[in-house]
Amino acid sequence: MAIKIKGSLGSNYAIQPGFSLTEKNDGTIEGQVVFICDSSGLSNLPQMGSAHPTDYRCELYNREITYLTLDRIQMTGSYFGLVANTTEAIISYTPNTNQEPITSHPQFESFAGTSENPSNGATFDEDTGEFLGFFDPAIKNLFGVMYYLTPATLLSRTYWTKTVPLLNKRMKRITTIPGFRKPSDCKEFLILDYPYRQIGNFYQVTEQIMGSGPNGFSTILYP
């Protein structure tokens, strides 16, 4: 049986039975409620941002109006909410690679030698000692190589909150991330930014984070 509710201007509308709410694993709640009223009661139907009829945690963020026969109106209201003021973060790890100068390789001297005693076709400037490249085509594994790949740690933490996100930690260094096991070659992390989107009075925040190499980030550039 439909639930009858008195409108603010004296017109009744009915909530149709069988509505439900779904709590999702990201801490959000969603559901729909169908309202029926006569055409004179349109202005009394729930407005954007109004609370869910039975669950104060959710608010109306979408209204679909359908004009029925017999001078009646149907509104399908979509509701959204959170199970807590700030939900648990969901971590997404995205493996990537960086290109580093071959001279920065920790074993560079063992396979390239030095300017006084070069190896494997390595060539150095006679005056400055600067490494110029590997120029012996017989050494196929090193010929022409100027860079090598290193693992790059990129991840994001996505959560919902009821408060407007603060952006005061962009480009700040942090040492740990709850729920994420730091790779052995990563010393610390740098918070890049906090892009977010808003639904009603709720905000979905995605922290974008980059991991450092074994030496960490520059404390001069990123205090």
C-alpha positions in Angstrom: 0.0 0.0 0.0 1.3 3.5 -0.9 2.4 5.8 1.9 0.3 9.0 2.0 2.2 12.2 2.9 0.7 15.7 3.4 2.4 18.2 1.1 3.5 21.7 2.4 0.7 23.4 0.4 -2.0 21.0 1.4 -1.8 18.6 -1.5 -1.1 14.9 -0.8 1.4 12.7 -2.6 1.9 9.0 -2.2 5.2 7.1 -1.9 4.9 3.9 -3.8 5.8 0.7 -1.9 8.8 -1.5 -2.6 11.6 1.1 -2.7 15.0 0.1 -1.4 18.5 1.4 -0.7 21.8 -0.3 -1.6 24.9 0.1 0.5 28.0 -0.3 -1.8 31.5 -1.5 -1.0 32.8 2.1 -1.5 30.7 3.3 1.4 28.0 4.9 -0.7 24.3 4.4 -0.5 21.9 4.7 -3.5 18.3 4.1 -4.2 15.1 5.4 -5.8 11.7 6.3 -4.5 8.6 6.7 -6.7 6.1 9.4 -5.8 2.5 9.8 -7.2 0.4 12.9 -6.9 -2.2 14.9 -8.8 -1.0 17.7 -11.1 -1.8 20.3 -8.5 0.7 18.8 -6.1 3.7 19.0 -8.3 5.3 21.8 -6.3 4.9 19.8 -3.1 7.0 16.9 -4.3 10.5 16.5 -2.7 13.0 19.0 -4.0 16.7 18.6 -4.8 18.8 18.0 -1.6 15.8 16.9 0.5 16.3 14.0 2.8 15.2 10.4 2.0 11.8 9.6 3.4 13.2 6.9 5.7 17.0 7.3 5.8 18.4 10.7 6.8 21.9 9.7 5.5 20.7 10.1 1.9 19.5 13.1 -0.1 17.7 13.6 -3.4 20.0 14.4 -6.3 17.8 13.6 -9.4 14.1 14.0 -10.2 12.5 12.3 -13.2 8.9 13.7 -13.8 6.4 11.6 -15.8 2.9 12.9 -16.6 0.4 10.1 -16.3 -3.2 9.7 -17.2 -6.1 10.9 -15.0 -4.3 14.2 -14.3 -1.6 12.5 -12.2 2.1 13.0 -12.0 4.8 10.5 -11.1 8.2 11.5 -9.8 11.1 9.0 -9.6 13.6 10.4 -7.1 17.2 9.2 -7.0 18.9 9.3 -3.6 22.5 9.3 -2.7 24.3 9.1 0.6 27.2 7.8 2.7 27.5 5.2 5.4 29.9 7.5 7.3 31.0 11.2 7.2 34.2 10.0 5.4 34.3 6.5 3.8 37.2 4.1 3.8 39.6 4.7 1.0 39.9 2.3 -2.0 43.4 2.1 -3.3 44.2 1.6 -7.0 47.9 0.8 -7.9 49.1 1.6 -11.4 52.5 0.2 -12.3 54.6 2.3 -14.6 58.2 2.9 -15.6 60.7 5.8 -15.7 63.6 6.5 -18.1 66.8 7.2 -16.2 70.1 8.3 -17.7 72.3 5.2 -18.1 75.1 7.0 -16.1 72.8 6.9 -13.0 72.6 3.1 -13.1 74.1 1.7 -9.8 76.3 -0.7 -11.8 77.3 1.8 -14.5 81.0 1.7 -13.9 81.1 -2.1 -13.8 79.9 -2.4 -17.4 81.0 1.0 -18.9 84.2 1.5 -17.1 85.7 4.9 -16.6 87.1 7.6 -18.9 90.6 6.3 -18.2 89.6 2.6 -18.7 86.3 2.3 -20.8 84.6 -1.1 -21.4 82.0 -2.5 -23.8 82.4 0.2 -26.4 81.7 3.1 -23.9 83.1 6.4 -25.1 84.0 9.4 -23.0 85.0 12.9 -23.9 88.8 13.2 -23.8 88.8 16.6 -22.2 85.8 16.5 -19.7 85.5 12.8 -19.1 81.7 13.1 -19.9 80.1 9.8 -21.1 79.1 10.1 -24.7 77.6 6.7 -25.4 78.2 3.1 -26.4 79.4 3.0 -30.0 80.6 -0.6 -30.5 78.0 -2.4 -32.6 79.5 -5.7 -31.6 78.1 -5.1 -28.0 74.5 -5.4 -29.0 73.1 -5.3 -25.4 74.6 -1.8 -24.9 75.1 -0.3 -28.4 73.3 3.1 -28.5 71.8 2.8 -25.1 71.5 6.2 -23.2 68.7 5.3 -20.8 67.4 2.4 -18.7 64.0 1.7 -17.2 63.2 1.8 -13.6 59.9 0.9 -11.9 57.6 3.9 -11.1 55.1 3.7 -8.2 51.8 5.4 -9.0 48.6 5.0 -7.0 45.4 6.6 -6.0 43.2 6.6 -2.9 39.5 7.3 -3.6 37.0 8.0 -0.9 33.8 10.0 -0.2 33.3 12.7 2.3 30.6 15.2 3.4 33.0 18.1 3.7 34.6 20.2 1.0 38.0 18.7 0.4 41.1 20.7 1.5 43.9 21.0 -1.1 46.7 22.1 1.3 48.8 18.9 0.9 49.5 19.0 -2.8 53.1 18.3 -3.6 53.8 17.2 0.0 56.0 14.2 1.0 54.5 11.4 3.1 56.2 8.2 4.3 53.4 5.7 4.5 49.9 5.1 3.0 47.4 3.2 5.1 46.5 -0.1 3.4 49.4 0.0 0.9 52.6 -2.0 1.1 55.5 0.2 0.0 57.7 -1.4 -2.7 61.3 -2.2 -1.6 62.8 0.4 -4.0 60.4 3.2 -2.8 61.5 5.4 0.1 58.5 7.8 0.3 55.6 9.3 -1.5 54.5 12.6 -3.0 50.9 13.7 -3.0 50.4 15.2 -6.4 46.8 16.5 -6.3 43.2 15.9 -5.0 40.8 16.0 -8.0 37.2 15.5 -6.8 33.6 15.6 -8.0 30.4 16.6 -6.2 27.1 14.9 -6.0 24.6 16.9 -4.0 26.4 17.7 -0.8 28.9 14.8 -1.1 32.4 14.8 -2.6 34.3 11.9 -4.2 38.0 12.6 -3.7 40.8 10.9 -5.5 44.3 11.4 -4.0 46.9 11.0 -6.8 50.2 9.8 -5.3 53.6 9.1 -6.7 56.3 7.0 -5.1 60.0 7.9 -5.0 63.1 5.9 -5.8 65.4 4.5 -3.1 66.8 8.0 -2.4 63.5 9.7 -1.9 62.4 13.1 -3.2 64.5 16.3 -2.8 63.8 17.9 0.5 64.7 21.3 -1.0 62.2 21.1 -3.9 59.5 19.4 -1.8 59.9 20.5 1.8 
